[in-house]
Amino acid sequence: MRSIKTSTQVCAIIGNPVSHSLSPAIHNAAFAALDLDFVYLAFRVEDVGNALAGMRALENFRGMSVTIPHKMEAVRHVDAVEPVDRQIGAINTVINDNGKLLGLGTDGPGALKALSEAQVTISGKNVLILGAGGAARAIAFTLGQQAHPAAIELMDINPDLRNRLAADLTAGTDTLIRSNPLTDHLLAQAMDLSDIVIHCTPVGMHPRTEACLVPAPLFRPGQAVLDIVYTPMETTLLKNAKSRGVQAISGVEMFIYQAALQFERFTGVDAPVEVMRQVVMEHLRP
C-alpha cells in the first residue's frame, strides 16, 4: 500500500458507488504517471456540509469529486461557484485554495471536449438532448454558452424538469431553445431535424442494456450521437446509430475528459489522458 506523507495532496470522491471504484483508479494512475505527490481516495458521505467543512480545515486536502446525489447540495457549502455552474445549479468538483472552496463542473466541458475531439461541428447545428436532469443541464448550458448551436431541443417525460431547464437556458444563453414531451411521434420529428443527438438518461445502462430510446430507423447518415451512458461502453443506442452510418461517440469519452479536467484543476498540470483512458478501458472491458 502506498505511503501517504503529511505533505501529500489529498483528493477524494463522494457519491456514486460506480465512480468510487473507477475514479480513484484513473486519478491515481495519472498521479503516478507524472510522479506527483497526490493520492485520490473514496469516502462514503451522507453529510456533505460537514465533509466540505472538514476539507476546508485540512491544509493538504486539495480537491474533491462530487457525484450523485450530492451535486446540488454541495453548491450550498462552498465559498464561490463558477458562473455557468451557478446557473446549472450543481457542481462535481471542489478545489481547496488555502481554505477557500471553489465549486465548478466538468461534466459539460467534458462532453464538449468529447464532441470536439471527435471533430463534431456544433456551431450552427441543431442539437437534440434527451433528458433534462443534472447531466443534461450541464451539457446544455455548456453548449449553449460556448459552442453556439443554432438550436437546442429538449425532450423528457417530466414536464416540470424539462420546462424549467428550457426557461433557464432561454434566460442564460443566446441559443434558440425548444422543449417537447418525449413521445414516439415528437421524437421522430425531432430526430429528422437534428444534426447532433445527446442522450442524457439512464436508459440502456447496465443491467438493462437492451433498452433504447431511439429506434435505428430514426437515425440518418450525417448525424452524430453522444450517449453519456458508459456501462456498457457500446450501448444499444450507439449500436443503432452505427447501423445507420451515424457517427457514434461513447460516454466513456465524456467520462475520461471530465476526469482529465478535474485532474488539471487539482494539480495545475496537463492530464495524461491516454494513461487515464487505458485504465478506464481495462476496468470497463467485458
N, C-alpha and C positions, 0 to 999 in steps of 0.2 A: 504494500500500500504506500502511496506517495506521502512523503513527509511534508507537512504544512508548517511553514515557519511563520513567526509573528509578522514578518514583512510581506507575506503572500497576500496578493489582492484576491478577495473572495467575490465570486459571482454566484447567483443561485436562481432556481426556478421554483415557482409556486403555482399550483393549479392542476391542469390536465395530466392524469397519470401516464398517458401515452407519451407525452412530451417529456415526462420525468425520466424516462429511460433513454430516449434518443438525444435530447438536448445536451445533457452532460457529456455524452459520448462525443458529439461533434465539437463542442466547445473545448473540451479537454484535449482532444486530438489536435485542434488548431493551436491551442496554447503550447503544446509540446512541440509542434512543428516549427514554431517560431522561438522556442526556448524562452517563453515568457513566464514569469513567476506569478501565475494566476491559477486558481482552481475553481471549478464550477460544480456546485452541489445542488441536490434536490431536497426540498423540505415540504412536509405536509403542513398546511397552514389553513386555519379557519378564521382567525382574527387578523385581517390584512392591516388594519391600523397599527396594531402593536408590532406586527412584523416589520413594517416600514419604520416605526419609531426605533426599533432595535437596529435596523440598518443604519439609520441616521447616527446612532450612538457609537457604532463600531467604526473606527478610523479606517480599517482596511477592507470594509465591505463596499466594494466598488460598484457593483451592478446587480440588477435583479430582472429576470424574465417573469412576466405575469401572464398566465393563461386563464382560460375559462375555469371557474366562474368569477374571477376576481378583477377582470379588466376594467369594468366600470367603477367598482368600489375603490380601486387604487387611486383614481383621479382625485378623490377627496382627501388623500393623505400625503400628497407631495406639495412642494413649495411652488413649483412652476410647471406648466404644461405647454408643449409646442402648440402654436395657434391652430394648426389644422387638426391636431388631436383633441384640442378643446372643443372644436366643432363636432368632431366624431363622437366625443363623449366617452372614450375608452383609450387605454394605453396598454402596451405589452412590454414596456421596458422602463426601468427606473435607473438613473445614474446618480450616484452619491458623489457630489463635488464638495468635499470638506464639510459635510454635514448638511448641505443644501441638496434637496432631492428634486431632480428634473425628470418629469414623465414624458414619454413620447411613444409613438407607434412605429413599427417596422413592417406590419402586415401589408398596408397599402403600397409603400415603396418597394417591398419585396415582390409583390405582384407586378408592379410596373417594370421592375428590373427583369423579371422572368419574361414578360412580353417583349421588352426591348432587346434582350439577348437573343430571343427567337426571331428578331427582325420583323416584328409585327408593327405596322404603322397604325397609330391610334389617332393622330391629328386628322380631323375632318371625317372620321369614320363614325358609323352608328354602332354603339355598344349596347348589348343586352346583358343585364345582370339578373340572374335567377337567385332569388333570396334577398332578404332585406335586414338580416341580422348584423351582428358586430363586424364580421369579416366583410360583408357587402358594404357596410357603411365606410369602413376604412378604404376599401378599394375604390368605391365610387367617388369619395372626396378627393383621393389622390389623383385619380384620372381626371376628374372634373377641373381641378385646380392646376394640374401640372402638364397634362397630356393633350388638352384641347380637342376632345372628340366633338363631332357635330352634334350628337345627341346621346343621352343615356336613357335606356328604357329599363324600368324596374318591374319585376314580376315576382309576386309572393302570394301565398294563400292567406296571409294575415293582413287585412286591410289597414289596421291601425299602424302596424310596423312599417308597412310599405308607404303609406301616405305621409307618415312622419318623416321618413327618410327623404321622400320626394320634396317635401316642403323645406327641409333643412338644406338640401342640395340646391334648390332654386334660390334660396336666400344666400348661400355660401359660395356659389360658383356662377360662372357666366354660361354654363352649358345648358342647352335645352334638355329638360327632364320630362320624361313621360312615365306614368305609373298605371299598371293594369293588373287585374287579377290573373293568377296563374291557372288558366283553363286551357283545354286542348285547342279550342278554336283560336283564342287570342295568342297562344304560344306559336301556332302555325303562322299566323300573320306576322308576329314579331320576328320569328326566325327568317322569314322571307325578306325582311328589311334590314337584318343585322349583318354587319361585317365581322364583329368580334363578339363572342359569347363567353361569359364568365359565370361559371357555376359555383354558387356560394351556399349551398345547402348540404346537409349530411347525407342526402340520398346517394346510395351507391357505396357508402363507406362500409368497411368490414364490421360485422359479418354479413350484412345484406348486400353483397357485392353485385348481385344480379339486377338490382333496382336501378332505374334510369329515368330521368325526367324528359329526355328528348329522344324520340324515336329516330332511327337512322335516316328515314326518308326526308326528314325536315332539314337536314344539313345539305349544303350545296358547295361545290368547289369554289375556292376563293375566300371562304371564311377562315377564321382562326378561333379555336376554343381553348380556354384555360379552365381546368377543373381543379379547384383548390383542395379537393379530397386527395390524400396521398397514401391512404391504405385501402385498397391496393394501389400500387404505382400506376397501373393502367386500369382505369375504371371502365365500366360498360359504356359510359358516356364517351370516353376517349376512343374506345373501340368502334362505336357507332360513327363517330366523326371520321376516323381514319378510313372506314369502309366506304365513305363518300368522297374521299380525296381531300378532306379538310385538314388543315394544319392543327395538330393536337399537342397541347402543352400540359405536362403532368404537374399536379400540385406539389410534387417533390421539388420542382424548380423554385416555386414561391417559398417553400419551407426553407430551402437552402439559403436563398438570398435574404430572407428576413432575418435568419440567424447570423448571416455574414454581416449585415448592417448592425445588428446588436453587438457582435464581436468588435466591430470597429469603434462603436461608441464606448464600449467597455475599456478598450486597450489604447485607442488612438493610433492604431496601425492598420494597414490593409489586411483584410482577412485572406487566409489561404483557402480560397473557395474550392479548389479541386480536392484538397485534403478533406474538407467538410463533406463534399459530395460523395467521396469514396466511402466514408463512414456511414452516411445515410443509405447508400445502396447496399452495403453489407448488412445493415440492420433490417432493411425492408425487402430484400430479395427473398422470394419464396424458397 
